[in-house]
Amino acid sequence: MIVVRDAVMGFDMPDEQLSARAIFDVTIAHLKSDFAEIIDSDAIVAAS
Amino acid sequence: MEQALVIIDMQMLMQHRLDAGRDHVHGDAPAKIAALAAEFRRAGQRVIHVRHSDPDPTSPMHLGSPAQQVMPCAEALDDEPIFVKTTSSPFASTGMEKYLRDNGIGTLVVTGAVEVFASIPQFELDRTSALG
């Protein structure tokens, strides 16, 4: 699986006092370490 | 094996959150997704749509509700598959796994919206077990 980092949006969890950035960064780190290749959309456009 | 672009949960609930000023990352993701979809279509590659629907009629994501409608960036063309899930993972509640197998799609290029360990991580966990 390839995740296009800058084409993924995320939000905060105010009830848990978690920022959107914190949630997003942990999610991407989890995916990167175990499952996915993480790229930005420019890489796809440049490759096409 | 083919690759396909997957657009997950880009529904008006997300736009409503942006409009309300909720803390977010990648507010420009809708434009990037639209550009990627155009690029995949131009290259003759598939674009797959995954949308969420809550069976609870009181939920803002109930099928047909304003928040459940698709964002303009994620509108599907007539020949593109749309999988409407009622769980966090499309593999648990749609026919997407069969579609991927039937069409020889081995690489998913994932875009969309993520909430903690919801759609995207579960997407891959399920895919790993389902497709091997």
N, CA and C atoms of all chains as a GROMACS GRO file, in nm:
protein
  540
    1MET      N    1   0.083  -0.119   0.000
    1MET     CA    2   0.000   0.000   0.000
    1MET      C    3   0.088   0.124   0.000
    2ILE      N    4   0.046   0.220  -0.077
    2ILE     CA    5   0.114   0.349  -0.082
    2ILE      C    6   0.018   0.454  -0.026
    3VAL      N    7   0.064   0.531   0.070
    3VAL     CA    8  -0.018   0.639   0.126
    3VAL      C    9   0.038   0.772   0.078
    4VAL      N   10  -0.047   0.852   0.018
    4VAL     CA   11  -0.006   0.983  -0.031
    4VAL      C   12  -0.027   1.084   0.083
    5ARG      N   13   0.082   1.112   0.153
    5ARG     CA   14   0.074   1.186   0.279
    5ARG      C   15   0.000   1.319   0.266
    6ASP      N   16   0.033   1.397   0.164
    6ASP     CA   17  -0.028   1.529   0.154
    6ASP      C   18  -0.167   1.526   0.092
    7ALA      N   19  -0.214   1.406   0.056
    7ALA     CA   20  -0.351   1.391   0.008
    7ALA      C   21  -0.436   1.318   0.111
    8VAL      N   22  -0.390   1.321   0.234
    8VAL     CA   23  -0.467   1.265   0.346
    8VAL      C   24  -0.490   1.376   0.446
    9MET      N   25  -0.615   1.400   0.479
    9MET     CA   26  -0.645   1.503   0.576
    9MET      C   27  -0.689   1.439   0.708
   10GLY      N   28  -0.662   1.511   0.815
   10GLY     CA   29  -0.699   1.460   0.946
   10GLY      C   30  -0.744   1.572   1.037
   11PHE      N   31  -0.813   1.533   1.142
   11PHE     CA   32  -0.868   1.631   1.235
   11PHE      C   33  -0.827   1.598   1.378
   12ASP      N   34  -0.853   1.696   1.465
   12ASP     CA   35  -0.820   1.677   1.606
   12ASP      C   36  -0.924   1.589   1.675
   13MET      N   37  -0.894   1.558   1.798
   13MET     CA   38  -0.992   1.491   1.886
   13MET      C   39  -1.001   1.575   2.013
   14PRO      N   40  -1.084   1.678   2.010
   14PRO     CA   41  -1.085   1.772   2.122
   14PRO      C   42  -1.123   1.708   2.254
   15ASP      N   43  -1.207   1.608   2.251
   15ASP     CA   44  -1.245   1.544   2.377
   15ASP      C   45  -1.128   1.473   2.443
   16GLU      N   46  -1.031   1.434   2.358
   16GLU     CA   47  -0.912   1.365   2.409
   16GLU      C   48  -0.793   1.459   2.417
   17GLN      N   49  -0.814   1.585   2.384
   17GLN     CA   50  -0.708   1.685   2.383
   17GLN      C   51  -0.590   1.642   2.296
   18LEU      N   52  -0.623   1.585   2.182
   18LEU     CA   53  -0.521   1.544   2.085
   18LEU      C   54  -0.533   1.632   1.961
   19SER      N   55  -0.421   1.689   1.921
   19SER     CA   56  -0.423   1.774   1.802
   19SER      C   57  -0.429   1.691   1.676
   20ALA      N   58  -0.472   1.756   1.569
   20ALA     CA   59  -0.475   1.688   1.440
   20ALA      C   60  -0.335   1.643   1.400
   21ARG      N   61  -0.236   1.727   1.426
   21ARG     CA   62  -0.099   1.693   1.388
   21ARG      C   63  -0.050   1.572   1.466
   22ALA      N   64  -0.078   1.566   1.594
   22ALA     CA   65  -0.032   1.452   1.675
   22ALA      C   66  -0.095   1.322   1.624
   23ILE      N   67  -0.222   1.326   1.598
   23ILE     CA   68  -0.291   1.206   1.551
   23ILE      C   69  -0.238   1.164   1.415
   24PHE      N   70  -0.222   1.261   1.329
   24PHE     CA   71  -0.176   1.231   1.193
   24PHE      C   72  -0.035   1.173   1.195
   25ASP      N   73   0.053   1.236   1.271
   25ASP     CA   74   0.192   1.191   1.272
   25ASP      C   75   0.206   1.049   1.327
   26VAL      N   76   0.131   1.019   1.430
   26VAL     CA   77   0.138   0.883   1.486
   26VAL      C   78   0.081   0.782   1.387
   27THR      N   79  -0.027   0.819   1.322
   27THR     CA   80  -0.088   0.728   1.225
   27THR      C   81   0.007   0.699   1.110
   28ILE      N   82   0.067   0.803   1.056
   28ILE     CA   83   0.160   0.784   0.945
   28ILE      C   84   0.283   0.705   0.989
   29ALA      N   85   0.332   0.734   1.108
   29ALA     CA   86   0.449   0.660   1.158
   29ALA      C   87   0.416   0.511   1.173
   30HIS      N   88   0.299   0.484   1.221
   30HIS     CA   89   0.255   0.344   1.236
   30HIS      C   90   0.250   0.275   1.100
   31LEU      N   91   0.191   0.340   1.004
   31LEU     CA   92   0.181   0.283   0.870
   31LEU      C   93   0.319   0.264   0.808
   32LYS      N   94   0.403   0.364   0.825
   32LYS     CA   95   0.537   0.359   0.764
   32LYS      C   96   0.620   0.246   0.823
   33SER      N   97   0.607   0.223   0.951
   33SER     CA   98   0.691   0.123   1.016
   33SER      C   99   0.649  -0.019   0.981
   34ASP      N  100   0.522  -0.037   0.953
   34ASP     CA  101   0.475  -0.176   0.940
   34ASP      C  102   0.412  -0.211   0.806
   35PHE      N  103   0.353  -0.115   0.739
   35PHE     CA  104   0.267  -0.155   0.628
   35PHE      C  105   0.294  -0.085   0.496
   36ALA      N  106   0.319   0.044   0.502
   36ALA     CA  107   0.300   0.125   0.382
   36ALA      C  108   0.424   0.202   0.342
   37GLU      N  109   0.426   0.233   0.215
   37GLU     CA  110   0.522   0.332   0.163
   37GLU      C  111   0.452   0.468   0.171
   38ILE      N  112   0.522   0.568   0.222
   38ILE     CA  113   0.463   0.701   0.237
   38ILE      C  114   0.529   0.794   0.136
   39ILE      N  115   0.448   0.857   0.053
   39ILE     CA  116   0.502   0.948  -0.047
   39ILE      C  117   0.418   1.075  -0.049
   40ASP      N  118   0.462   1.174  -0.124
   40ASP     CA  119   0.382   1.294  -0.146
   40ASP      C  120   0.329   1.294  -0.289
   41SER      N  121   0.225   1.370  -0.312
   41SER     CA  122   0.159   1.366  -0.442
   41SER      C  123   0.251   1.410  -0.556
   42ASP      N  124   0.346   1.498  -0.527
   42ASP     CA  125   0.439   1.542  -0.632
   42ASP      C  126   0.514   1.424  -0.692
   43ALA      N  127   0.543   1.324  -0.612
   43ALA     CA  128   0.619   1.208  -0.660
   43ALA      C  129   0.538   1.131  -0.764
   44ILE      N  130   0.409   1.127  -0.747
   44ILE     CA  131   0.324   1.057  -0.844
   44ILE      C  132   0.314   1.136  -0.973
   45VAL      N  133   0.294   1.265  -0.960
   45VAL     CA  134   0.283   1.350  -1.078
   45VAL      C  135   0.415   1.348  -1.156
   46ALA      N  136   0.527   1.354  -1.084
   46ALA     CA  137   0.658   1.356  -1.149
   46ALA      C  138   0.688   1.226  -1.221
   47ALA      N  139   0.634   1.116  -1.167
   47ALA     CA  140   0.662   0.984  -1.224
   47ALA      C  141   0.574   0.955  -1.344
   48SER      N  142   0.471   1.034  -1.365
   48SER     CA  143   0.376   1.002  -1.472
   48SER      C  144   0.411   1.076  -1.600
   49MET      N  145   0.046  -0.692  -1.186
   49MET     CA  146  -0.061  -0.642  -1.101
   49MET      C  147  -0.078  -0.491  -1.122
   50GLU      N  148  -0.201  -0.451  -1.124
   50GLU     CA  149  -0.231  -0.309  -1.145
   50GLU      C  150  -0.226  -0.233  -1.012
   51GLN      N  151  -0.218  -0.100  -1.024
   51GLN     CA  152  -0.238  -0.016  -0.907
   51GLN      C  153  -0.361   0.069  -0.929
   52ALA      N  154  -0.422   0.109  -0.819
   52ALA     CA  155  -0.542   0.190  -0.826
   52ALA      C  156  -0.536   0.298  -0.720
   53LEU      N  157  -0.594   0.412  -0.752
   53LEU     CA  158  -0.609   0.519  -0.654
   53LEU      C  159  -0.734   0.492  -0.572
   54VAL      N  160  -0.723   0.503  -0.442
   54VAL     CA  161  -0.838   0.485  -0.354
   54VAL      C  162  -0.864   0.616  -0.280
   55ILE      N  163  -0.986   0.662  -0.286
   55ILE     CA  164  -1.026   0.786  -0.217
   55ILE      C  165  -1.122   0.746  -0.105
   56ILE      N  166  -1.082   0.772   0.018
   56ILE     CA  167  -1.157   0.724   0.134
   56ILE      C  168  -1.224   0.838   0.209
   57ASP      N  169  -1.353   0.826   0.229
   57ASP     CA  170  -1.428   0.911   0.325
   57ASP      C  171  -1.421   1.060   0.296
   58MET      N  172  -1.403   1.098   0.173
   58MET     CA  173  -1.403   1.243   0.143
   58MET      C  174  -1.548   1.288   0.125
   59GLN      N  175  -1.613   1.307   0.237
   59GLN     CA  176  -1.755   1.342   0.239
   59GLN      C  177  -1.774   1.475   0.310
   60MET      N  178  -1.891   1.531   0.296
   60MET     CA  179  -1.913   1.668   0.338
   60MET      C  180  -1.892   1.689   0.488
   61LEU      N  181  -1.898   1.583   0.567
   61LEU     CA  182  -1.864   1.598   0.709
   61LEU      C  183  -1.727   1.661   0.724
   62MET      N  184  -1.635   1.622   0.636
   62MET     CA  185  -1.500   1.678   0.642
   62MET      C  186  -1.501   1.826   0.604
   63GLN      N  187  -1.577   1.858   0.502
   63GLN     CA  188  -1.585   1.999   0.462
   63GLN      C  189  -1.650   2.083   0.574
   64HIS      N  190  -1.751   2.027   0.639
   64HIS     CA  191  -1.816   2.098   0.749
   64HIS      C  192  -1.717   2.125   0.863
   65ARG      N  193  -1.630   2.029   0.887
   65ARG     CA  194  -1.529   2.049   0.991
   65ARG      C  195  -1.430   2.158   0.952
   66LEU      N  196  -1.390   2.156   0.826
   66LEU     CA  197  -1.300   2.262   0.778
   66LEU      C  198  -1.368   2.398   0.791
   67ASP      N  199  -1.493   2.404   0.749
   67ASP     CA  200  -1.566   2.530   0.752
   67ASP      C  201  -1.585   2.581   0.895
   68ALA      N  202  -1.592   2.488   0.990
   68ALA     CA  203  -1.610   2.525   1.130
   68ALA      C  204  -1.479   2.563   1.198
   69GLY      N  205  -1.368   2.550   1.124
   69GLY     CA  206  -1.240   2.589   1.180
   69GLY      C  207  -1.176   2.485   1.269
   70ARG      N  208  -1.218   2.361   1.255
   70ARG     CA  209  -1.157   2.255   1.337
   70ARG      C  210  -1.008   2.242   1.305
   71ASP      N  211  -0.933   2.212   1.409
   71ASP     CA  212  -0.790   2.184   1.393
   71ASP      C  213  -0.773   2.068   1.295
   72HIS      N  214  -0.686   2.087   1.196
   72HIS     CA  215  -0.671   1.984   1.093
   72HIS      C  216  -0.531   1.988   1.032
   73VAL      N  217  -0.499   1.884   0.959
   73VAL     CA  218  -0.378   1.883   0.876
   73VAL      C  219  -0.420   1.861   0.731
   74HIS      N  220  -0.344   1.923   0.642
   74HIS     CA  221  -0.363   1.907   0.498
   74HIS      C  222  -0.502   1.949   0.451
   75GLY      N  223  -0.533   2.073   0.484
   75GLY     CA  224  -0.660   2.128   0.436
   75GLY      C  225  -0.667   2.138   0.285
   76ASP      N  226  -0.550   2.131   0.220
   76ASP     CA  227  -0.549   2.134   0.074
   76ASP      C  228  -0.556   1.993   0.013
   77ALA      N  229  -0.578   1.894   0.095
   77ALA     CA  230  -0.588   1.757   0.043
   77ALA      C  231  -0.698   1.742  -0.063
   78PRO      N  232  -0.812   1.807  -0.049
   78PRO     CA  233  -0.914   1.791  -0.154
   78PRO      C  234  -0.862   1.826  -0.293
   79ALA      N  235  -0.786   1.935  -0.304
   79ALA     CA  236  -0.732   1.974  -0.434
   79ALA      C  237  -0.629   1.872  -0.483
   80LYS      N  238  -0.549   1.822  -0.390
   80LYS     CA  239  -0.449   1.722  -0.428
   80LYS      C  240  -0.516   1.592  -0.473
   81ILE      N  241  -0.623   1.555  -0.407
   81ILE     CA  242  -0.694   1.433  -0.444
   81ILE      C  243  -0.757   1.448  -0.583
   82ALA      N  244  -0.815   1.564  -0.608
   82ALA     CA  245  -0.874   1.587  -0.740
   82ALA      C  246  -0.767   1.578  -0.849
   83ALA      N  247  -0.650   1.634  -0.821
   83ALA     CA  248  -0.541   1.629  -0.920
   83ALA      C  249  -0.491   1.486  -0.941
   84LEU      N  250  -0.481   1.411  -0.832
   84LEU     CA  251  -0.437   1.271  -0.846
   84LEU      C  252  -0.540   1.188  -0.923
   85ALA      N  253  -0.666   1.211  -0.895
   85ALA     CA  254  -0.770   1.137  -0.968
   85ALA      C  255  -0.762   1.168  -1.117
   86ALA      N  256  -0.741   1.294  -1.150
   86ALA     CA  257  -0.728   1.331  -1.291
   86ALA      C  258  -0.607   1.263  -1.354
   87GLU      N  259  -0.499   1.254  -1.280
   87GLU     CA  260  -0.377   1.192  -1.332
   87GLU      C  261  -0.396   1.042  -1.353
   88PHE      N  262  -0.459   0.976  -1.258
   88PHE     CA  263  -0.484   0.833  -1.274
   88PHE      C  264  -0.577   0.807  -1.393
   89ARG      N  265  -0.679   0.889  -1.404
   89ARG     CA  266  -0.772   0.870  -1.518
   89ARG      C  267  -0.700   0.894  -1.650
   90ARG      N  268  -0.617   0.996  -1.654
   90ARG     CA  269  -0.543   1.026  -1.777
   90ARG      C  270  -0.454   0.909  -1.816
   91ALA      N  271  -0.397   0.844  -1.715
   91ALA     CA  272  -0.307   0.731  -1.740
   91ALA      C  273  -0.382   0.600  -1.761
   92GLY      N  274  -0.513   0.604  -1.756
   92GLY     CA  275  -0.591   0.483  -1.775
   92GLY      C  276  -0.592   0.390  -1.655
   93GLN      N  277  -0.560   0.445  -1.539
   93GLN     CA  278  -0.559   0.364  -1.416
   93GLN      C  279  -0.690   0.386  -1.340
   94ARG      N  280  -0.723   0.287  -1.260
   94ARG     CA  281  -0.852   0.289  -1.191
   94ARG      C  282  -0.853   0.386  -1.073
   95VAL      N  283  -0.971   0.441  -1.049
   95VAL     CA  284  -0.997   0.522  -0.930
   95VAL      C  285  -1.113   0.454  -0.855
   96ILE      N  286  -1.088   0.422  -0.730
   96ILE     CA  287  -1.186   0.351  -0.648
   96ILE      C  288  -1.233   0.444  -0.536
   97HIS      N  289  -1.362   0.444  -0.511
   97HIS     CA  290  -1.419   0.535  -0.412
   97HIS      C  291  -1.473   0.456  -0.293
   98VAL      N  292  -1.433   0.496  -0.175
   98VAL     CA  293  -1.484   0.437  -0.052
   98VAL      C  294  -1.552   0.547   0.029
   99ARG      N  295  -1.676   0.524   0.063
   99ARG     CA  296  -1.752   0.623   0.139
   99ARG      C  297  -1.815   0.558   0.260
  100HIS      N  298  -1.838   0.639   0.360
  100HIS     CA  299  -1.894   0.586   0.484
  100HIS      C  300  -2.042   0.618   0.496
  101SER      N  301  -2.115   0.526   0.554
  101SER     CA  302  -2.256   0.547   0.585
  101SER      C  303  -2.286   0.478   0.717
  102ASP      N  304  -2.354   0.550   0.804
  102ASP     CA  305  -2.390   0.495   0.934
  102ASP      C  306  -2.536   0.449   0.929
  103PRO      N  307  -2.563   0.323   0.962
  103PRO     CA  308  -2.702   0.275   0.957
  103PRO      C  309  -2.793   0.342   1.059
  104ASP      N  310  -2.736   0.405   1.160
  104ASP     CA  311  -2.816   0.474   1.262
  104ASP      C  312  -2.882   0.598   1.200
  105PRO      N  313  -3.014   0.601   1.194
  105PRO     CA  314  -3.080   0.716   1.128
  105PRO      C  315  -3.058   0.849   1.199
  106THR      N  316  -3.011   0.845   1.324
  106THR     CA  317  -2.984   0.970   1.396
  106THR      C  318  -2.841   1.018   1.374
  107SER      N  319  -2.759   0.938   1.307
  107SER     CA  320  -2.619   0.975   1.284
  107SER      C  321  -2.608   1.081   1.175
  108PRO      N  322  -2.514   1.174   1.190
  108PRO     CA  323  -2.493   1.271   1.081
  108PRO      C  324  -2.442   1.205   0.953
  109MET      N  325  -2.392   1.082   0.965
  109MET     CA  326  -2.342   1.011   0.846
  109MET      C  327  -2.441   0.909   0.794
  110HIS      N  328  -2.565   0.922   0.833
  110HIS     CA  329  -2.669   0.833   0.780
  110HIS      C  330  -2.680   0.854   0.629
  111LEU      N  331  -2.704   0.745   0.556
  111LEU     CA  332  -2.710   0.751   0.410
  111LEU      C  333  -2.810   0.858   0.364
  112GLY      N  334  -2.761   0.949   0.282
  112GLY     CA  335  -2.846   1.054   0.227
  112GLY      C  336  -2.844   1.183   0.306
  113SER      N  337  -2.782   1.183   0.422
  113SER     CA  338  -2.777   1.306   0.501
  113SER      C  339  -2.680   1.405   0.437
  114PRO      N  340  -2.691   1.534   0.470
  114PRO     CA  341  -2.600   1.633   0.410
  114PRO      C  342  -2.453   1.602   0.435
  115ALA      N  343  -2.418   1.559   0.556
  115ALA     CA  344  -2.278   1.532   0.588
  115ALA      C  345  -2.226   1.408   0.518
  116GLN      N  346  -2.315   1.320   0.477
  116GLN     CA  347  -2.274   1.195   0.414
  116GLN      C  348  -2.248   1.212   0.264
  117GLN      N  349  -2.288   1.325   0.209
  117GLN     CA  350  -2.269   1.348   0.065
  117GLN      C  351  -2.121   1.360   0.031
  118VAL      N  352  -2.087   1.326  -0.090
  118VAL     CA  353  -1.946   1.328  -0.132
  118VAL      C  354  -1.899   1.472  -0.156
  119MET      N  355  -1.772   1.497  -0.123
  119MET     CA  356  -1.711   1.627  -0.154
  119MET      C  357  -1.688   1.636  -0.305
  120PRO      N  358  -1.690   1.756  -0.360
  120PRO     CA  359  -1.671   1.770  -0.505
  120PRO      C  360  -1.540   1.708  -0.555
  121CYS      N  361  -1.436   1.712  -0.475
  121CYS     CA  362  -1.307   1.658  -0.517
  121CYS      C  363  -1.310   1.508  -0.537
  122ALA      N  364  -1.411   1.443  -0.482
  122ALA     CA  365  -1.415   1.297  -0.482
  122ALA      C  366  -1.533   1.241  -0.559
  123GLU      N  367  -1.587   1.321  -0.646
  123GLU     CA  368  -1.698   1.272  -0.729
  123GLU      C  369  -1.648   1.159  -0.820
  124ALA      N  370  -1.728   1.055  -0.831
  124ALA     CA  371  -1.691   0.941  -0.915
  124ALA      C  372  -1.741   0.960  -1.057
  125LEU      N  373  -1.663   0.911  -1.152
  125LEU     CA  374  -1.713   0.902  -1.289
  125LEU      C  375  -1.808   0.781  -1.298
  126ASP      N  376  -1.886   0.777  -1.404
  126ASP     CA  377  -1.991   0.675  -1.415
  126ASP      C  378  -1.937   0.532  -1.408
  127ASP      N  379  -1.815   0.512  -1.459
  127ASP     CA  380  -1.762   0.375  -1.464
  127ASP      C  381  -1.670   0.341  -1.346
  128GLU      N  382  -1.668   0.426  -1.246
  128GLU     CA  383  -1.579   0.400  -1.132
  128GLU      C  384  -1.657   0.338  -1.016
  129PRO      N  385  -1.599   0.238  -0.950
  129PRO     CA  386  -1.670   0.171  -0.842
  129PRO      C  387  -1.678   0.257  -0.716
  130ILE      N  388  -1.791   0.246  -0.650
  130ILE     CA  389  -1.812   0.315  -0.522
  130ILE      C  390  -1.849   0.209  -0.418
  131PHE      N  391  -1.772   0.202  -0.313
  131PHE     CA  392  -1.800   0.107  -0.206
  131PHE      C  393  -1.843   0.186  -0.082
  132VAL      N  394  -1.964   0.160  -0.038
  132VAL     CA  395  -2.017   0.232   0.078
  132VAL      C  396  -2.007   0.139   0.199
  133LYS      N  397  -1.925   0.178   0.292
  133LYS     CA  398  -1.899   0.092   0.409
  133LYS      C  399  -1.982   0.139   0.528
  134THR      N  400  -2.012   0.045   0.616
  134THR     CA  401  -2.080   0.077   0.740
  134THR      C  402  -1.991   0.046   0.860
  135THR      N  403  -1.867   0.007   0.830
  135THR     CA  404  -1.766  -0.020   0.932
  135THR      C  405  -1.645   0.067   0.900
  136SER      N  406  -1.544   0.068   0.988
  136SER     CA  407  -1.428   0.151   0.959
  136SER      C  408  -1.352   0.100   0.837
  137SER      N  409  -1.358  -0.029   0.813
  137SER     CA  410  -1.287  -0.087   0.700
  137SER      C  411  -1.383  -0.126   0.588
  138PRO      N  412  -1.349  -0.092   0.463
  138PRO     CA  413  -1.434  -0.135   0.352
  138PRO      C  414  -1.430  -0.286   0.330
  139PHE      N  415  -1.326  -0.353   0.379
  139PHE     CA  416  -1.319  -0.497   0.360
  139PHE      C  417  -1.420  -0.571   0.447
  140ALA      N  418  -1.462  -0.505   0.553
  140ALA     CA  419  -1.555  -0.571   0.645
  140ALA      C  420  -1.700  -0.559   0.601
  141SER      N  421  -1.729  -0.462   0.516
  141SER     CA  422  -1.872  -0.438   0.488
  141SER      C  423  -1.902  -0.406   0.342
  142THR      N  424  -1.805  -0.431   0.253
  142THR     CA  425  -1.833  -0.408   0.111
  142THR      C  426  -1.772  -0.521   0.027
  143GLY      N  427  -1.794  -0.514  -0.101
  143GLY     CA  428  -1.738  -0.613  -0.192
  143GLY      C  429  -1.606  -0.569  -0.252
  144MET      N  430  -1.534  -0.481  -0.186
  144MET     CA  431  -1.412  -0.428  -0.246
  144MET      C  432  -1.304  -0.535  -0.263
  145GLU      N  433  -1.294  -0.625  -0.168
  145GLU     CA  434  -1.190  -0.728  -0.179
  145GLU      C  435  -1.209  -0.807  -0.309
  146LYS      N  436  -1.331  -0.846  -0.337
  146LYS     CA  437  -1.358  -0.922  -0.460
  146LYS      C  438  -1.325  -0.838  -0.583
  147TYR      N  439  -1.359  -0.711  -0.577
  147TYR     CA  440  -1.330  -0.622  -0.690
  147TYR      C  441  -1.179  -0.617  -0.715
  148LEU      N  442  -1.101  -0.603  -0.608
  148LEU     CA  443  -0.956  -0.596  -0.624
  148LEU      C  444  -0.902  -0.726  -0.684
  149ARG      N  445  -0.950  -0.837  -0.632
  149ARG     CA  446  -0.904  -0.967  -0.683
  149ARG      C  447  -0.945  -0.986  -0.829
  150ASP      N  448  -1.070  -0.955  -0.860
  150ASP     CA  449  -1.121  -0.978  -0.995
  150ASP      C  450  -1.048  -0.893  -1.098
  151ASN      N  451  -0.996  -0.779  -1.055
  151ASN     CA  452  -0.932  -0.686  -1.148
  151ASN      C  453  -0.779  -0.685  -1.136
  152GLY      N  454  -0.724  -0.777  -1.061
  152GLY     CA  455  -0.579  -0.790  -1.052
  152GLY      C  456  -0.510  -0.668  -0.995
  153ILE      N  457  -0.574  -0.604  -0.901
  153ILE     CA  458  -0.517  -0.483  -0.840
  153ILE      C  459  -0.436  -0.523  -0.717
  154GLY      N  460  -0.307  -0.499  -0.724
  154GLY     CA  461  -0.220  -0.540  -0.616
  154GLY      C  462  -0.162  -0.427  -0.536
  155THR      N  463  -0.170  -0.305  -0.590
  155THR     CA  464  -0.116  -0.190  -0.519
  155THR      C  465  -0.224  -0.084  -0.506
  156LEU      N  466  -0.246  -0.040  -0.384
  156LEU     CA  467  -0.344   0.064  -0.357
  156LEU      C  468  -0.272   0.193  -0.322
  157VAL      N  469  -0.307   0.299  -0.390
  157VAL     CA  470  -0.252   0.431  -0.362
  157VAL      C  471  -0.362   0.506  -0.286
  158VAL      N  472  -0.339   0.526  -0.157
  158VAL     CA  473  -0.448   0.565  -0.068
  158VAL      C  474  -0.445   0.715  -0.039
  159THR      N  475  -0.563   0.775  -0.050
  159THR     CA  476  -0.583   0.916  -0.015
  159THR      C  477  -0.714   0.925   0.064
  160GLY      N  478  -0.739   1.042   0.121
  160GLY     CA  479  -0.868   1.062   0.186
  160GLY      C  480  -0.856   1.120   0.324
  161ALA      N  481  -0.946   1.078   0.410
  161ALA     CA  482  -0.952   1.131   0.545
  161ALA      C  483  -0.920   1.020   0.644
  162VAL      N  484  -0.851   1.058   0.751
  162VAL     CA  485  -0.813   0.960   0.851
  162VAL      C  486  -0.850   1.015   0.988
  163GLU      N  487  -0.899   0.926   1.073
  163GLU     CA  488  -0.925   0.961   1.211
  163GLU      C  489  -0.862   0.854   1.299
  164VAL      N  490  -0.754   0.891   1.364
  164VAL     CA  491  -0.679   0.800   1.450
  164VAL      C  492  -0.658   0.668   1.375
  165PHE      N  493  -0.672   0.558   1.442
  165PHE     CA  494  -0.647   0.430   1.375
  165PHE      C  495  -0.778   0.377   1.319
  166ALA      N  496  -0.833   0.454   1.230
  166ALA     CA  497  -0.960   0.414   1.171
  166ALA      C  498  -0.937   0.363   1.031
  167SER      N  499  -0.987   0.434   0.933
  167SER     CA  500  -0.997   0.378   0.799
  167SER      C  501  -0.865   0.333   0.738
  168ILE      N  502  -0.766   0.418   0.734
  168ILE     CA  503  -0.647   0.382   0.657
  168ILE      C  504  -0.570   0.267   0.721
  169PRO      N  505  -0.538   0.273   0.852
  169PRO     CA  506  -0.467   0.158   0.908
  169PRO      C  507  -0.550   0.030   0.899
  170GLN      N  508  -0.676   0.038   0.930
  170GLN     CA  509  -0.759  -0.081   0.924
  170GLN      C  510  -0.769  -0.134   0.782
  171PHE      N  511  -0.767  -0.040   0.689
  171PHE     CA  512  -0.770  -0.073   0.547
  171PHE      C  513  -0.656  -0.168   0.514
  172GLU      N  514  -0.536  -0.132   0.560
  172GLU     CA  515  -0.420  -0.213   0.527
  172GLU      C  516  -0.416  -0.342   0.608
  173LEU      N  517  -0.454  -0.336   0.734
  173LEU     CA  518  -0.456  -0.457   0.814
  173LEU      C  519  -0.548  -0.561   0.751
  174ASP      N  520  -0.663  -0.517   0.709
  174ASP     CA  521  -0.758  -0.608   0.649
  174ASP      C  522  -0.710  -0.655   0.513
  175ARG      N  523  -0.649  -0.565   0.439
  175ARG     CA  524  -0.602  -0.603   0.307
  175ARG      C  525  -0.494  -0.710   0.319
  176THR      N  526  -0.406  -0.693   0.417
  176THR     CA  527  -0.299  -0.789   0.436
  176THR      C  528  -0.354  -0.928   0.462
  177SER      N  529  -0.455  -0.935   0.547
  177SER     CA  530  -0.510  -1.065   0.578
  177SER      C  531  -0.599  -1.118   0.468
  178ALA      N  532  -0.663  -1.025   0.396
  178ALA     CA  533  -0.761  -1.069   0.297
  178ALA      C  534  -0.696  -1.110   0.164
  179LEU      N  535  -0.595  -1.038   0.124
  179LEU     CA  536  -0.538  -1.063  -0.008
  179LEU      C  537  -0.407  -1.140  -0.002
  180GLY      N  538  -0.344  -1.141   0.112
  180GLY     CA  539  -0.221  -1.220   0.128
  180GLY      C  540  -0.104  -1.167   0.051
   0.00000   0.00000   0.00000
